[in-house]
Amino acid sequence: MKRFGSYIGFGLMLTLFLGAATGPAWAGEQKMTLAQCLKAGMENNPSLKASRFDVDISTHGIKEARADFLPSVSSSYSMTPIRSISAKGSSDPDYVDKDVRSFSIRLTQILYAGSRITNTYQRARISEELAKTEMELAGMELAYRIETTFYKLMKAKQDVITTQESVNRLTESVKSAEAFLKRELVPWVNVLQARVDLADAQDLYKIAKNDVNRQRVELFALMNQTMDPAIEFSGRLNPLLATEPVFDDSLKYALENRPDIKSLAYQLEIADKNAKIAIGKYLPTVKFDVGYYDRDDEYEQWVEQNKTNRYWSGGVTASWDLFDGGRAWYEKEKYNTQAQKISALIEDAKNAIATGIYNALYSMNEAKQRIKSCAEGLTAANEYYDVEENRLKAGLSTIPSLLDAQDRLLRAQANETRATLDYQLAVSELKFYTGKEDIE
């Protein structure tokens, strides 16, 4: 029995050991990459959901406008009691007192309305395309915000690592300074200087950690998810592009594919349709009507005089509003002016896109050069710190020299991280202004 118990204990220990070695099965699910963040944002962001509802609304608008091409059918029923109050002369109240019942059903088809029905339907179709481009623009803006926030988070996490390393190095520097002070090899001021630098590094470390938290909160908000400390965002700042984008190609692609340019073009078409609908009010309206009617007259006294009439009628009616005080004309002029405004906005949008592409390319080129120089500076700073640390141990250097090397190393690390982030932000900005999903 004891041996059996020992087997069970050994089995439990082995299970716990293997579980600790392999980790929980769901551990991998707690990490989110940039692609997963983008997917979650596109599915859950409430602003993007609202844009999808706008598309659905415009789709219903098409069906609503299409209904005007179909005939309308109406029916009515009435029962009217007629009772005599007084009668004079040759009038006989018995011929007045009766109940009149009537029923009718009528079909009306608009044959011509100055092309207003056709233009209204076409406007609804354009409005649907407009809603789709607005949704595409909202998705593109959301992707840009998620990307830039994700990259800022990666930069903040790297800052946490570098500042933590700085704190560790300065902690050792303080210990070394205090040890040298006990041996009367350095003055007290060197210890104070090391402690001040350590406090500064600790402040930078706390700022970096807070920046991580702020970027995490922003990222969760963009994905419309509750802040979850268990979720870790995994990724890195991407390397440099293999080929540099060209301005002319980027601008051409942007003008052909940017959803805001398409949106303004659709708005221009809608303004044109509105103007045509307005001027169409000066044209006649032609309707075809056909109806069936049933009327019963029931007398109270003279039953033999009861009447029942059933008949149908049909015909074509034309109506024409000859004067409206210029209302339709000025409505048309209003939409023509609106079209001119939209044309100006299109030119402004093109200029803004060209400027944005220029700035993104300039920022990419600048960041690329900074990355190269920062890499060289970081290599030199690492070597400088190692040399000063070894010289201090050998008694050939001083605490201030080591602290200076530490400060230069921290600045070199921060500069390289910042340059890499700026390059990624410039790439994301170029993607945003060109309307591309990715830039290779």
C-alpha positions in Angstrom: 0.0 0.0 0.0 2.9 2.4 0.8 4.5 1.5 -2.4 1.3 2.2 -4.3 1.1 5.6 -2.6 4.6 6.4 -3.5 3.8 5.6 -7.1 0.9 8.0 -7.0 3.1 10.7 -5.5 5.7 10.2 -8.1 3.1 10.4 -10.9 1.7 13.6 -9.5 5.2 15.2 -9.3 6.0 14.1 -12.8 2.7 15.5 -14.1 3.4 18.8 -12.3 6.9 18.9 -13.7 5.8 18.3 -17.3 3.1 20.9 -16.9 5.5 23.5 -15.7 8.0 22.6 -18.4 5.5 22.8 -21.3 3.3 25.6 -19.8 -0.5 25.8 -20.0 -2.2 24.9 -23.3 -3.8 28.3 -23.6 -0.6 30.2 -23.0 -0.1 30.9 -26.7 -3.6 32.3 -27.0 -2.7 35.2 -24.6 -0.4 36.8 -27.2 -1.7 39.0 -30.0 0.2 40.0 -33.1 -0.4 43.1 -35.3 -2.4 41.0 -37.8 -4.7 39.7 -35.0 -5.1 43.2 -33.6 -6.2 44.4 -37.1 -8.6 41.6 -37.5 -10.1 42.2 -34.1 -10.4 45.9 -34.8 -12.1 45.4 -38.1 -14.6 43.0 -36.5 -15.4 44.9 -33.3 -14.7 48.6 -33.6 -18.0 50.4 -33.1 -17.2 53.3 -35.5 -16.6 50.7 -38.3 -19.8 48.9 -37.3 -21.7 52.2 -37.7 -20.2 52.5 -41.2 -21.5 49.1 -42.1 -25.0 50.2 -40.9 -24.7 53.1 -43.2 -24.2 50.7 -46.1 -27.3 48.7 -45.0 -29.3 52.0 -44.8 -28.3 53.0 -48.3 -29.3 49.5 -49.5 -32.8 50.0 -48.1 -32.8 53.4 -49.8 -32.3 51.6 -53.2 -35.3 49.4 -52.5 -37.4 52.4 -51.4 -36.5 54.3 -54.6 -37.2 51.2 -56.8 -40.7 51.0 -55.4 -41.6 54.2 -57.2 -41.4 52.4 -60.5 -44.2 50.1 -59.4 -47.9 50.9 -59.4 -49.7 51.9 -56.1 -52.9 50.2 -55.1 -55.4 51.8 -52.7 -58.8 50.9 -51.4 -61.5 52.5 -49.4 -64.8 51.6 -47.7 -67.4 53.9 -46.2 -70.8 53.7 -44.7 -72.8 56.9 -44.5 -76.2 57.1 -42.7 -78.3 60.0 -44.0 -81.3 61.1 -41.9 -83.8 63.9 -42.6 -84.1 66.6 -40.0 -86.7 68.8 -41.7 -88.3 69.0 -45.2 -90.3 71.7 -47.0 -92.0 71.9 -50.3 -92.2 68.9 -52.5 -89.4 67.1 -50.7 -90.3 63.7 -49.2 -88.1 62.8 -46.2 -88.7 59.1 -47.0 -86.5 59.5 -50.0 -83.8 61.1 -48.0 -83.4 58.6 -45.1 -81.0 56.0 -46.3 -77.7 54.2 -45.7 -75.0 54.6 -48.3 -72.2 52.0 -48.4 -69.4 52.3 -50.9 -66.2 50.3 -51.7 -63.5 51.1 -54.2 -60.1 49.8 -55.2 -57.8 51.8 -57.3 -54.5 51.3 -59.2 -52.3 54.2 -60.1 -49.2 54.0 -62.2 -46.9 57.0 -62.9 -46.0 57.0 -66.6 -43.9 60.1 -66.6 -42.5 62.4 -63.9 -39.8 64.4 -65.6 -37.2 61.6 -65.1 -37.4 62.3 -61.3 -38.1 58.7 -60.4 -35.2 57.5 -62.6 -32.8 60.1 -61.2 -34.0 59.3 -57.6 -33.3 55.6 -58.1 -29.8 56.3 -59.6 -29.1 58.7 -56.7 -29.9 55.9 -54.3 -27.5 53.5 -56.2 -24.7 56.1 -56.0 -25.5 56.7 -52.3 -24.8 53.0 -51.7 -21.5 53.2 -53.4 -20.8 56.4 -51.4 -21.5 54.5 -48.1 -19.2 51.7 -49.2 -16.3 54.0 -49.9 -17.0 55.8 -46.5 -16.8 52.4 -44.8 -13.6 51.6 -46.7 -12.1 55.0 -45.6 -13.2 54.3 -42.0 -11.5 50.9 -42.1 -8.3 52.4 -43.6 -8.2 55.1 -40.9 -8.8 52.4 -38.2 -6.0 50.2 -39.6 -3.6 53.2 -39.6 -4.5 54.0 -35.9 -4.1 50.3 -34.9 -0.7 50.0 -36.7 0.8 53.2 -35.3 -0.4 52.4 -31.8 1.0 48.9 -32.0 4.4 50.2 -33.2 4.4 52.8 -30.5 3.7 50.0 -28.0 6.6 48.0 -29.3 8.8 51.0 -29.0 7.6 51.6 -25.4 8.3 48.0 -24.5 11.8 48.3 -26.0 12.2 51.5 -23.9 11.3 49.5 -20.8 14.0 47.0 -21.6 16.7 49.6 -22.3 15.8 51.7 -19.2 15.8 48.6 -17.0 19.2 47.7 -18.3 20.3 51.3 -17.5 18.9 51.0 -14.0 20.8 47.7 -13.5 24.1 49.2 -14.8 23.7 52.4 -12.6 22.8 50.2 -9.6 26.2 48.5 -10.1 27.8 51.9 -10.6 26.4 53.1 -7.3 27.7 50.0 -5.5 31.1 50.5 -7.1 31.2 54.1 -6.1 30.3 53.3 -2.5 32.9 50.5 -2.4 35.6 52.9 -3.8 34.4 55.5 -1.2 35.0 53.1 1.6 38.6 52.6 0.3 38.9 56.4 0.0 39.6 56.1 -3.7 36.8 58.5 -4.8 35.2 61.6 -3.2 31.6 61.6 -1.8 30.5 63.7 -4.7 31.0 60.8 -7.1 28.6 58.7 -5.0 26.1 61.4 -5.1 26.4 61.8 -8.8 25.9 58.1 -9.3 22.8 58.1 -7.1 21.3 61.1 -9.0 21.9 59.3 -12.3 20.3 56.2 -10.9 17.2 58.1 -9.8 17.0 59.7 -13.2 17.2 56.3 -14.8 14.5 54.9 -12.5 12.3 57.8 -13.5 12.8 57.0 -17.2 12.0 53.4 -16.5 8.7 54.4 -14.8 7.8 56.7 -17.6 8.5 53.9 -20.2 6.3 51.5 -18.2 3.5 54.1 -18.1 3.8 54.6 -21.8 3.4 50.9 -22.3 0.2 51.0 -20.3 -1.2 54.0 -22.2 -0.5 52.4 -25.6 -2.1 49.2 -24.4 -5.3 51.0 -23.3 -5.4 52.8 -26.7 -5.0 49.5 -28.5 -7.7 47.7 -26.5 -10.1 50.7 -27.1 -9.5 50.5 -30.9 -10.3 46.8 -30.8 -13.3 47.5 -28.6 -12.1 45.0 -26.0 -11.9 45.2 -22.3 -8.5 45.9 -20.9 -7.0 42.5 -20.1 -3.6 42.3 -18.3 -3.2 38.6 -19.4 -3.0 39.6 -23.1 0.5 40.3 -24.3 1.1 42.0 -27.6 3.8 40.4 -29.5 5.8 41.8 -32.4 8.7 44.0 -33.4 9.5 47.0 -35.5 9.9 45.8 -39.0 13.2 46.2 -40.9 13.8 48.6 -43.8 12.0 48.1 -47.1 14.0 46.4 -49.8 13.1 49.1 -52.4 12.2 52.7 -51.8 8.8 53.8 -53.1 8.6 56.4 -55.9 6.5 59.5 -55.5 4.9 59.4 -59.0 3.9 55.8 -58.7 2.6 56.3 -55.1 0.5 59.4 -56.1 -0.9 57.7 -59.2 -2.0 54.7 -57.1 -3.5 57.0 -54.4 -5.6 59.1 -56.9 -6.9 55.9 -58.4 -7.7 54.0 -55.2 -8.0 56.4 -52.2 -11.6 56.0 -50.9 -11.9 59.7 -50.0 -11.3 60.7 -53.6 -13.9 58.1 -54.7 -16.3 59.4 -52.0 -16.0 63.0 -53.2 -16.6 61.8 -56.8 -19.8 60.0 -55.7 -20.9 63.2 -53.8 -20.4 65.1 -57.1 -22.6 62.6 -58.9 -25.3 62.9 -56.2 -25.3 66.7 -56.5 -25.8 66.3 -60.3 -28.7 64.0 -59.7 -30.2 66.3 -57.2 -30.0 69.2 -59.7 -31.8 67.0 -62.3 -34.5 66.0 -59.9 -35.1 69.7 -59.0 -35.3 70.9 -62.7 -37.6 67.9 -63.4 -40.3 69.5 -61.3 -40.9 71.9 -64.2 -42.0 68.9 -66.4 -45.5 67.4 -66.5 -46.5 64.4 -64.5 -48.6 61.7 -66.3 -50.5 59.0 -64.4 -52.6 56.1 -65.4 -55.6 55.3 -63.1 -58.0 52.4 -63.2 -60.5 51.6 -60.4 -63.4 49.4 -59.4 -66.3 51.0 -57.5 -69.3 49.4 -55.6 -72.1 51.6 -54.1 -75.2 50.5 -52.3 -78.1 52.9 -51.3 -80.5 51.4 -48.8 -83.7 53.4 -48.0 -85.5 53.0 -44.7 -89.0 53.2 -46.1 -88.9 52.8 -49.8 -87.1 49.5 -50.0 -88.0 49.1 -53.7 -85.9 52.1 -54.4 -82.7 50.5 -53.1 -79.9 50.8 -55.6 -76.6 49.0 -56.2 -74.1 50.4 -58.6 -70.9 48.5 -59.6 -68.6 50.0 -62.2 -65.0 50.6 -63.2 -63.2 53.6 -64.7 -59.8 54.2 -66.2 -57.9 57.0 -67.7 -54.8 59.0 -68.1 -54.2 62.2 -66.1 -51.6 64.8 -66.9 -50.7 67.6 -64.5 -48.3 70.4 -64.9 -47.2 73.0 -62.3 -46.7 76.1 -64.4 -45.4 78.4 -61.7 -43.8 77.9 -58.3 -42.1 81.2 -57.7 -38.7 79.9 -59.0 -38.4 77.4 -56.2 -37.3 74.4 -58.4 -34.9 76.6 -60.4 -33.1 77.9 -57.3 -33.0 74.4 -55.9 -31.3 73.3 -59.0 -28.8 76.2 -58.7 -28.1 75.3 -55.1 -27.1 71.8 -56.1 -25.0 73.1 -59.0 -23.1 75.4 -56.6 -22.7 72.4 -54.3 -21.1 70.5 -57.2 -18.6 73.3 -57.6 -17.8 73.1 -53.9 -17.2 69.4 -54.1 -15.0 69.8 -57.2 -12.9 72.3 -55.1 -12.7 69.8 -52.3 -11.5 67.1 -54.7 -8.6 69.4 -55.7 -7.9 70.1 -52.1 -7.9 66.4 -51.3 -5.5 65.7 -54.1 -3.1 68.3 -52.9 -3.3 67.0 -49.3 -2.6 63.4 -50.5 0.4 64.6 -52.6 1.7 66.5 -49.6 1.2 63.6 -47.3 3.0 61.2 -49.7 5.9 63.7 -50.0 6.2 64.0 -46.2 6.0 60.3 -45.7 8.8 59.7 -48.2 10.9 62.4 -46.7 10.4 61.0 -43.2 11.2 57.5 -44.4 14.5 58.7 -46.0 15.4 60.7 -42.9 14.6 57.8 -40.5 16.6 55.4 -42.7 19.7 57.5 -42.5 19.2 57.9 -38.8 18.9 54.2 -38.3 22.3 53.6 -40.0 24.0 56.3 -38.0 22.3 55.3 -34.8 23.5 51.7 -35.3 27.0 52.9 -35.6 26.6 55.1 -32.6 25.1 52.3 -30.5 28.1 50.0 -31.4 30.5 52.8 -30.3 28.5 53.5 -27.1 28.5 49.8 -26.1 32.2 49.6 -26.7 32.8 52.9 -24.9 30.9 51.7 -21.8 32.7 48.3 -21.7 36.1 50.1 -22.0 35.3 52.6 -19.2 33.9 49.8 -17.0 37.1 47.7 -17.4 39.3 50.8 -16.9 37.4 51.6 -13.7 37.9 48.1 -12.4 41.6 48.5 -13.2 41.7 51.8 -11.4 42.5 53.7 -14.6 39.2 55.6 -14.9 36.7 57.5 -12.7 33.1 57.2 -11.7 32.1 60.3 -13.7 33.7 58.8 -16.8 31.7 55.6 -16.4 28.5 57.6 -15.7 29.1 59.6 -18.9 29.6 56.3 -20.9 26.3 55.0 -19.3 24.5 58.2 -20.3 25.8 58.0 -23.9 24.8 54.3 -24.1 21.3 55.0 -23.0 20.9 57.9 -25.4 22.3 55.7 -28.3 19.8 53.0 -27.5 16.9 55.5 -27.3 18.0 57.1 -30.5 18.1 53.8 -32.4 14.6 52.8 -31.1 13.2 56.2 -31.9 14.6 56.1 -35.5 13.2 52.7 -36.1 9.8 53.7 -34.8 9.8 56.9 -37.0 10.6 54.7 -40.0 7.7 52.4 -39.2 5.4 55.4 -38.6 6.4 56.9 -42.0 5.7 53.6 -43.8 2.3 53.4 -42.1 1.7 57.0 -43.1 2.6 56.2 -46.7 0.3 53.2 -46.7 -2.5 55.5 -45.4 -2.0 58.2 -48.0 -1.7 55.8 -50.9 -4.5 53.6 -49.8 -2.3 50.5 -50.1 -2.7 47.6 -47.7 1.0 46.9 -47.7 4.2 48.4 -49.1 6.9 46.2 -50.3 
